Amino acid sequence: MRQTTALLLLFVPALLSATTGAAFLKIPVGPRVCGTGEAAVAYIDDASALFYNPAGLANVRTFDLLLAHNQWFLGMNHEYVAGAFGSDELGIFGLAFDYWGSGALQGVNIRGETIPDYMISAADWSLNFGYGKNVSDFSFGLGLKFIHQQHESLSTSAWAFDVGAMYKTPLPGLKAGLSVANIGTKATLYQESYSLPWQVRLGWRYDIGIVGVTQDFILSETEKPGIAAGAECRPVQVFALRLGYRTGSDYDGFSGLRAGLGISWQGIGVDYAFSPYGKLGASHRVSISYRGPAPEDEE
């Protein structure tokens, strides 16, 4: 128990006050993407596009709703609620709420001794607005987010924006994408200022038959370059199996493995993904979504 508590107390400040602030913005959302190694920049077409590439909003058919829960390791929770709506003529608008909470943690002193009746907690959240539009074979998107962090009596806020683009190549089934996220103001916590964890994704997806293969190259200020890669197989239209792997400074061995599955029927989707994190434990992600029907001219 003492080791778990110590890990928590070391990890929470690291999220809140490392070389960058608002580190929760790096936690991937949605089991559909996480199951394929966290690669999504070239194909994402649901409300989680606000996280991975706002240009993906343009691929939402009419509207999309997503509620995702991440039972993260060490008892922490991560929630994501998002919606997108619009039309080809106007473009697609999106709104998302991204929340991370530590829960109540037992306080300890610098010697690792429990402090009676002393509990600590931390919570971060962001409210994201986005817009995406198709222009021929290209899609473009822009996102704006308000970010807030709360660590006991300390709090800070910041603004950031995201931009992205997608391209349907002349080769059938091949798509490419690029996004830049979390470019914004600094966060100030306890008289210290921190940059936001900007991230660049460049990737592709190739669909052939019942299988889709995807890969993202990821650059970030806070870790060495990484690769997110995976595959999705749909043996039948209503069922999907996913497997992937994520590399980077925060991943090693089995901790980079990702796996998941999904079921969809008449616009309703249920997805699950599993991610191991070594001694820290594992992450279990589950979501439910509802996708609107295709426009009449696509039916």
matplotlib code that plots the C-alpha trace (Angstrom):
import matplotlib.pyplot as plt

x = [0.0, 2.8, 4.5, 1.2, 0.6, 4.2, 3.8, 0.6, 2.2, 5.2, 3.1, 0.5, 3.0, 4.8, 1.6, 0.9, 4.3, 6.9, 8.7, 5.3, 2.0, -1.4, 0.3, -3.2, -3.6, -1.3, -3.5, -5.1, -8.9, -11.4, -10.9, -11.4, -8.1, -6.3, -6.9, -4.9, -1.8, -3.1, -2.8, -5.5, -4.3, -5.1, -8.5, -10.4, -14.0, -15.9, -16.1, -12.7, -11.2, -11.1, -8.2, -6.3, -6.9, -9.6, -9.7, -11.3, -14.5, -15.1, -15.5, -18.5, -21.5, -24.2, -23.6, -21.7, -21.8, -19.1, -18.9, -15.6, -14.4, -10.8, -10.2, -6.6, -3.9, -3.4, -7.1, -7.1, -10.0, -10.1, -13.4, -14.1, -17.4, -17.7, -20.2, -20.0, -22.7, -23.1, -23.2, -20.9, -22.1, -21.5, -18.7, -18.8, -18.6, -17.4, -17.4, -15.6, -14.9, -11.8, -11.3, -8.7, -9.0, -6.6, -9.3, -8.6, -5.0, -3.5, -1.0, 2.5, 5.6, 9.0, 10.0, 7.1, 5.1, 1.3, -0.1, -3.3, -6.5, -4.7, -5.9, -4.9, -6.4, -5.9, -8.1, -7.5, -10.0, -10.3, -13.2, -12.6, -14.3, -13.5, -14.5, -13.7, -14.4, -13.9, -12.4, -12.2, -9.9, -8.6, -10.0, -9.0, -9.7, -9.1, -9.6, -9.6, -9.4, -9.6, -7.5, -7.9, -5.8, -6.5, -4.1, -5.4, -5.6, -3.4, -5.0, -4.1, -5.7, -4.5, -5.7, -4.4, -5.3, -5.0, -4.7, -4.9, -5.3, -6.1, -5.7, -7.4, -4.6, -5.2, -4.4, -7.7, -7.8, -4.8, -5.2, -2.6, -2.9, -1.1, -2.0, -0.4, -1.9, -1.7, 0.0, -0.9, -0.2, 1.8, 0.3, 1.4, 1.3, 2.8, 4.8, 6.2, 5.3, 5.2, 4.6, 1.8, 2.7, 2.6, 2.4, 2.8, 1.3, 2.1, 0.6, -1.3, -3.9, -4.4, -7.7, -7.8, -10.7, -11.7, -8.3, -7.1, -3.5, -2.5, 0.6, 1.4, 4.8, 4.6, 6.8, 6.5, 8.4, 8.4, 9.5, 11.6, 9.9, 7.5, 5.5, 1.9, 0.9, -1.9, -4.4, -8.2, -10.0, -13.8, -14.7, -18.3, -19.6, -20.8, -17.7, -14.1, -10.8, -7.9, -4.2, -1.4, 1.8, 3.0, 6.7, 8.3, 10.1, 7.1, 6.7, 8.8, 8.3, 4.7, 3.7, 3.4, 1.0, -2.6, -5.6, -9.4, -12.6, -15.8, -19.4, -21.7, -25.3, -27.7, -25.4, -24.8, -21.2, -19.6, -15.8, -13.2, -9.4, -6.7, -3.3, -0.7, 1.6, 4.0, 4.3, 1.8, -1.0, -3.3, -5.8, -9.3, -11.1, -14.7, -17.0, -20.5, -21.2, -24.1, -23.5, -26.1, -27.2, -25.3, -26.6, -29.2, -26.8, -24.5, -27.1]
y = [0.0, 2.4, 1.8, 2.4, 5.7, 6.8, 6.1, 8.1, 11.1, 11.1, 10.7, 13.4, 16.2, 14.9, 15.3, 18.8, 20.4, 18.7, 20.5, 21.2, 21.9, 20.2, 16.8, 15.2, 16.6, 13.8, 11.0, 9.4, 9.3, 6.7, 2.9, 2.7, 4.6, 3.2, -0.3, 0.4, 1.7, 5.2, 6.0, 8.1, 11.3, 10.1, 8.6, 9.7, 10.4, 10.7, 13.2, 12.2, 14.1, 17.1, 15.3, 13.7, 15.9, 18.5, 17.9, 14.6, 16.4, 17.0, 13.2, 13.0, 12.2, 14.3, 14.1, 12.0, 11.6, 9.9, 9.1, 7.5, 6.3, 5.4, 3.4, 4.5, 2.8, 3.6, 4.3, 7.5, 8.3, 9.9, 10.9, 12.3, 13.5, 14.9, 15.7, 16.8, 18.0, 19.9, 19.3, 19.1, 22.6, 24.3, 22.1, 20.1, 21.8, 19.9, 20.3, 18.1, 18.0, 16.2, 15.4, 13.7, 13.2, 11.6, 10.7, 11.0, 10.1, 9.4, 12.1, 11.0, 13.0, 13.1, 9.9, 8.0, 8.0, 8.3, 11.6, 10.8, 12.4, 14.1, 13.4, 15.2, 15.3, 16.8, 17.4, 18.8, 19.5, 21.2, 22.4, 22.1, 23.7, 22.7, 23.0, 20.8, 21.2, 19.2, 20.8, 18.3, 15.5, 17.6, 18.2, 21.0, 21.6, 24.0, 23.6, 26.0, 24.8, 26.2, 24.3, 24.3, 22.6, 22.2, 20.7, 21.2, 25.0, 25.7, 26.3, 27.6, 28.1, 28.4, 28.6, 26.6, 25.8, 22.8, 22.6, 19.7, 18.4, 15.2, 14.0, 11.2, 10.1, 8.9, 5.4, 3.8, 3.2, 5.3, 8.4, 10.8, 13.3, 15.9, 17.7, 20.1, 20.2, 22.3, 25.4, 28.2, 30.2, 29.1, 27.7, 29.2, 27.0, 28.1, 30.9, 28.7, 28.9, 25.9, 25.4, 23.2, 19.8, 20.5, 17.5, 16.9, 13.9, 12.8, 9.5, 7.4, 4.7, 2.1, 0.0, -3.1, -5.5, -6.1, -4.9, -1.3, -0.6, 2.7, 4.5, 7.9, 9.5, 11.5, 14.4, 16.0, 18.5, 16.2, 12.9, 11.4, 10.8, 7.9, 5.7, 4.6, 1.7, -0.8, -2.7, -3.1, -6.1, -6.2, -9.9, -8.7, -5.1, -4.9, -6.3, -5.0, -6.5, -4.2, -4.6, -2.1, -0.8, 2.5, 3.5, 6.6, 7.5, 6.6, 3.1, 0.0, -3.7, -4.8, -1.3, -0.3, -3.1, -2.1, -4.3, -3.8, -4.7, -2.9, -3.6, -1.3, -1.7, 0.9, 3.8, 2.7, 1.6, 0.0, -0.2, -1.5, -1.2, -2.6, -1.0, -2.4, -0.1, -2.5, -2.1, 0.8, -1.4, -1.4, 0.9, -0.2, 2.1, 1.7, 4.0, 4.2, 6.3, 7.2, 8.1, 9.8, 8.4, 9.3, 12.3, 11.3, 11.8, 9.2, 6.5]
z = [0.0, 0.9, -2.5, -4.4, -2.4, -3.1, -6.8, -6.9, -5.1, -7.4, -10.5, -9.9, -9.5, -12.5, -14.5, -13.1, -12.9, -15.1, -17.9, -19.4, -17.8, -18.5, -19.2, -19.2, -22.7, -23.9, -22.6, -25.7, -25.8, -27.2, -27.2, -30.9, -31.6, -28.5, -29.7, -32.9, -31.1, -30.7, -34.4, -35.9, -37.7, -41.2, -40.8, -37.7, -38.6, -35.3, -32.4, -31.0, -34.0, -31.7, -29.9, -32.7, -35.8, -36.1, -39.9, -39.1, -38.1, -41.8, -42.1, -39.7, -41.8, -40.1, -36.3, -33.8, -30.1, -28.0, -24.2, -23.3, -19.9, -19.1, -15.9, -15.7, -13.7, -10.0, -9.6, -11.7, -14.0, -17.4, -19.0, -22.5, -23.8, -27.3, -30.0, -33.7, -36.1, -39.3, -43.1, -46.1, -47.1, -43.8, -42.4, -39.2, -35.7, -32.7, -28.9, -26.3, -22.6, -21.5, -17.8, -15.7, -11.9, -9.4, -6.9, -3.1, -2.3, 1.1, 2.0, 3.1, 4.3, 2.7, 4.7, 3.2, 6.4, 6.2, 7.5, 9.4, 8.1, 5.3, 1.7, -1.4, -4.9, -8.4, -11.3, -14.8, -17.6, -21.0, -23.1, -26.8, -29.8, -33.3, -37.0, -40.0, -43.8, -46.9, -50.0, -52.8, -51.6, -48.7, -45.3, -43.0, -39.3, -36.5, -32.8, -29.8, -26.2, -22.7, -20.2, -16.4, -13.7, -10.0, -7.5, -3.9, -3.4, -6.5, -9.9, -13.3, -16.8, -20.3, -23.9, -26.9, -30.5, -32.8, -36.6, -39.0, -42.5, -44.3, -47.9, -49.8, -52.1, -55.7, -54.5, -53.4, -49.7, -48.9, -46.7, -45.2, -42.3, -40.3, -37.1, -34.6, -31.1, -27.9, -29.2, -26.7, -23.6, -20.7, -17.5, -14.2, -11.1, -7.7, -9.3, -12.0, -15.6, -17.9, -21.6, -22.8, -24.2, -27.9, -30.2, -33.9, -35.7, -39.3, -40.5, -43.0, -43.2, -45.9, -46.2, -48.3, -48.0, -44.3, -43.0, -42.3, -41.4, -39.9, -38.5, -36.9, -36.4, -33.2, -32.1, -28.7, -26.6, -23.5, -25.0, -27.8, -31.2, -31.2, -33.5, -33.1, -35.4, -35.6, -37.6, -37.6, -39.0, -39.7, -40.4, -40.5, -40.7, -37.1, -35.4, -35.3, -33.9, -33.2, -32.3, -32.1, -30.5, -29.3, -28.9, -27.2, -24.0, -21.8, -23.4, -23.2, -23.8, -23.2, -22.0, -25.6, -26.5, -27.4, -28.2, -28.4, -30.1, -31.1, -32.0, -34.0, -35.1, -36.6, -35.6, -32.0, -31.2, -28.1, -28.0, -25.6, -25.4, -23.1, -22.4, -20.0, -18.2, -16.4, -12.7, -12.7, -13.7, -16.8, -18.5, -19.5, -21.9, -22.8, -24.9, -26.3, -29.3, -31.7, -35.3, -37.4, -40.8, -44.0, -46.0, -48.6, -51.5, -50.0, -49.4]

ax = plt.figure().add_subplot(projection="3d")
ax.plot(x, y, z, "-o")
ax.set_aspect("equal")
plt.show()
